């Protein structure tokens, strides 16, 4: 394992700006999908070691995880986590109805995958454009399990030198209803270095 780094103020500000750009695009896309205003904010962003992930995402009930593989100049996985209730609320906003059972039917899974595409795709596109990196994403997969199990599965798929993630807390506001999500980027040490080096080059 490599030594865990901390973000300098400059790196934090740059990544937060990228996040805000991506969130702005996601806000527009989701607002068009549900035909009403959706506000999305990014109140928290940090680079943290794997050991600190579980306390931040741990819930007593299963959660929805939308998983996409990150490819190109940075490699790894992007993971969007939503509680079941928040996932159902977002599905209802988009298609107007949800099933009554605890699981997700084929149509609901399709909506969640599209939501994952929007949330992760806008961020990765903004990161790619802002930093001049070549980045791409796989098609999304959806799982419904305990948050710890989803996170550990993503960690287990990583290279041995991966030791930290970019953690972003997101908030959705539709009318007066607030919904929360967590976006995690699992990537290896060299990929993190390429991202931070690209930010450094912005200052010449």
C-alpha positions as CSV (number, residue, x, y, z in Angstrom):
1,X,0.0,0.0,0.0
2,X,1.2,3.5,-0.7
3,X,1.2,6.3,1.8
4,X,-2.2,8.0,1.9
5,X,-2.0,11.6,0.7
6,X,-4.0,14.7,1.7
7,X,-5.4,17.2,-0.7
8,X,-3.8,20.6,-0.7
9,X,-6.1,23.6,-0.7
10,X,-5.3,24.1,-4.4
11,X,-6.1,20.4,-5.3
12,X,-9.3,20.6,-3.2
13,X,-10.5,23.8,-4.9
14,X,-9.8,22.4,-8.4
15,X,-11.6,19.1,-7.7
16,X,-14.5,20.9,-6.1
17,X,-14.7,23.1,-9.1
18,X,-14.8,20.1,-11.4
19,X,-17.4,18.6,-9.2
20,X,-19.6,21.7,-9.4
21,X,-19.3,21.8,-13.2
22,X,-20.3,18.1,-13.4
23,X,-23.1,18.7,-10.9
24,X,-24.4,21.6,-12.9
25,X,-24.7,19.4,-16.0
26,X,-26.3,16.6,-14.0
27,X,-28.8,19.2,-12.6
28,X,-29.8,20.2,-16.1
29,X,-30.2,16.6,-17.3
30,X,-32.2,15.4,-14.3
31,X,-34.4,18.5,-14.4
32,X,-35.3,17.8,-18.0
33,X,-35.9,14.1,-17.2
34,X,-38.4,14.9,-14.4
35,X,-39.8,18.1,-16.0
36,X,-39.2,20.1,-12.8
37,X,-36.4,21.8,-11.1
38,X,-33.8,19.5,-9.4
39,X,-31.0,21.1,-7.3
40,X,-27.9,19.0,-6.7
41,X,-25.1,20.2,-4.4
42,X,-21.7,18.8,-3.5
43,X,-21.2,19.7,0.2
44,X,-18.3,17.4,0.9
45,X,-15.3,16.2,-1.1
46,X,-12.2,14.5,0.3
47,X,-9.4,12.1,-0.5
48,X,-9.5,9.3,2.2
49,X,-7.9,5.9,2.9
50,X,-10.0,2.8,2.3
51,X,-10.1,2.2,6.1
52,X,-12.2,5.4,6.5
53,X,-14.8,4.5,3.9
54,X,-17.0,2.1,5.8
55,X,-17.9,4.6,8.6
56,X,-19.0,7.2,6.0
57,X,-21.3,4.9,4.1
58,X,-22.4,2.3,6.7
59,X,-26.2,1.8,7.0
60,X,-28.2,-0.8,8.9
61,X,-30.3,-1.4,5.8
62,X,-29.3,-2.5,2.2
63,X,-28.5,0.3,-0.2
64,X,-28.5,0.7,-4.0
65,X,-25.1,0.8,-5.7
66,X,-24.6,1.8,-9.3
67,X,-21.1,0.7,-10.4
68,X,-19.1,1.8,-13.4
69,X,-15.6,1.0,-14.4
70,X,-13.2,4.0,-15.0
71,X,-10.9,3.6,-18.0
72,X,-8.2,5.7,-19.6
73,X,-5.6,7.9,-17.9
74,X,-7.2,7.0,-14.6
75,X,-8.4,3.4,-13.9
76,X,-10.7,2.1,-11.2
77,X,-14.4,2.2,-10.4
78,X,-17.1,4.8,-9.7
79,X,-19.7,3.9,-7.2
80,X,-23.0,5.9,-6.6
81,X,-24.7,4.8,-3.3
82,X,-28.4,5.6,-2.5
83,X,-30.6,4.4,0.2
84,X,-33.6,2.3,-0.9
85,X,-36.1,5.1,-0.1
86,X,-34.1,7.8,-1.9
87,X,-33.6,5.5,-4.9
88,X,-37.4,4.8,-5.0
89,X,-38.1,8.6,-4.7
90,X,-35.9,9.4,-7.6
91,X,-37.4,6.6,-9.7
92,X,-40.9,7.9,-8.9
93,X,-39.8,11.4,-10.0
94,X,-38.6,10.1,-13.3
95,X,-41.3,7.6,-14.3
96,X,-44.2,8.6,-12.0
97,X,-44.5,5.3,-10.1
98,X,-42.6,2.6,-8.2
99,X,-43.2,-0.9,-7.1
100,X,-44.3,-1.6,-3.6
101,X,-41.8,-4.4,-2.8
102,X,-38.3,-4.0,-1.4
103,X,-36.5,-5.0,-4.5
104,X,-36.2,-3.2,-7.9
105,X,-37.9,-4.5,-11.0
106,X,-36.3,-4.3,-14.5
107,X,-37.7,-0.9,-15.3
108,X,-36.5,0.6,-12.0
109,X,-33.1,-0.9,-12.4
110,X,-32.9,0.7,-15.9
111,X,-33.8,4.1,-14.4
112,X,-31.2,3.7,-11.7
113,X,-28.5,2.9,-14.2
114,X,-29.4,5.9,-16.3
115,X,-29.2,8.0,-13.1
116,X,-25.8,6.5,-12.4
117,X,-24.8,7.4,-16.0
118,X,-25.8,11.0,-15.5
119,X,-24.2,11.5,-12.1
120,X,-20.9,9.8,-12.9
121,X,-20.7,10.6,-16.5
122,X,-21.0,14.4,-16.0
123,X,-18.3,14.3,-13.4
124,X,-15.9,12.3,-15.4
125,X,-16.6,14.4,-18.5
126,X,-15.9,17.5,-16.5
127,X,-12.7,16.0,-15.1
128,X,-11.5,15.0,-18.5
129,X,-12.2,18.4,-20.1
130,X,-11.0,20.4,-17.1
131,X,-7.7,18.6,-16.7
132,X,-7.0,17.4,-20.3
133,X,-7.2,13.7,-19.4
134,X,-8.5,10.9,-21.5
135,X,-11.2,9.2,-19.4
136,X,-14.1,6.9,-20.1
137,X,-16.7,4.8,-18.4
138,X,-18.2,1.3,-18.8
139,X,-21.9,0.7,-18.9
140,X,-23.3,0.7,-15.4
141,X,-24.3,-2.3,-13.3
142,X,-26.7,-2.1,-10.3
143,X,-26.5,-4.0,-7.0
144,X,-28.7,-4.0,-3.9
145,X,-26.8,-5.0,-0.8
146,X,-25.3,-3.7,2.4
147,X,-23.1,-0.7,1.8
148,X,-20.0,-2.4,3.3
149,X,-20.4,-5.4,1.0
150,X,-20.7,-3.1,-2.1
151,X,-17.6,-1.1,-1.1
152,X,-15.5,-4.1,-0.2
153,X,-16.4,-5.7,-3.5
154,X,-15.1,-2.6,-5.3
155,X,-12.0,-2.5,-3.2
156,X,-11.4,-6.2,-3.9
157,X,-11.4,-5.5,-7.6
158,X,-8.7,-2.8,-7.3
159,X,-5.0,-3.2,-7.9
160,X,-2.9,-3.9,-4.9
161,X,-1.4,-0.4,-4.8
162,X,-4.8,1.3,-4.4
163,X,-5.2,2.8,-1.0
164,X,-7.4,5.8,-1.2
165,X,-10.6,7.1,-2.8
166,X,-12.1,10.4,-3.8
167,X,-15.3,10.6,-1.7
168,X,-18.1,13.0,-2.7
169,X,-21.3,13.6,-0.7
170,X,-24.1,14.8,-2.9
171,X,-27.5,16.2,-2.0
172,X,-30.6,16.2,-4.3
173,X,-33.3,18.8,-3.6
174,X,-36.7,18.4,-5.3
175,X,-39.2,21.0,-4.1
176,X,-38.8,20.6,-0.3
177,X,-37.6,17.0,-0.3
178,X,-33.9,16.4,0.3
179,X,-32.3,13.1,-1.0
180,X,-28.7,12.1,-0.3
181,X,-26.2,10.1,-2.3
182,X,-22.6,9.3,-2.1
183,X,-20.2,9.2,-5.0
184,X,-17.0,7.3,-4.6
185,X,-14.1,7.1,-7.0
186,X,-11.8,4.1,-6.4
187,X,-8.6,4.4,-8.3
188,X,-5.0,3.3,-8.0
189,X,-2.0,5.4,-6.8
190,X,-0.7,6.2,-10.2
191,X,-4.1,7.4,-11.4
192,X,-4.4,9.7,-8.4
193,X,-1.0,11.0,-9.1
194,X,-1.9,11.7,-12.8
195,X,-5.0,13.6,-11.7
196,X,-3.1,15.7,-9.1
197,X,-0.2,16.3,-11.6
198,X,-2.7,17.5,-14.2
199,X,-4.1,20.0,-11.6
200,X,-0.5,21.1,-10.9
201,X,0.1,21.8,-14.6
202,X,-2.9,24.2,-14.6
203,X,-0.7,26.7,-12.8
204,X,2.1,26.3,-15.4
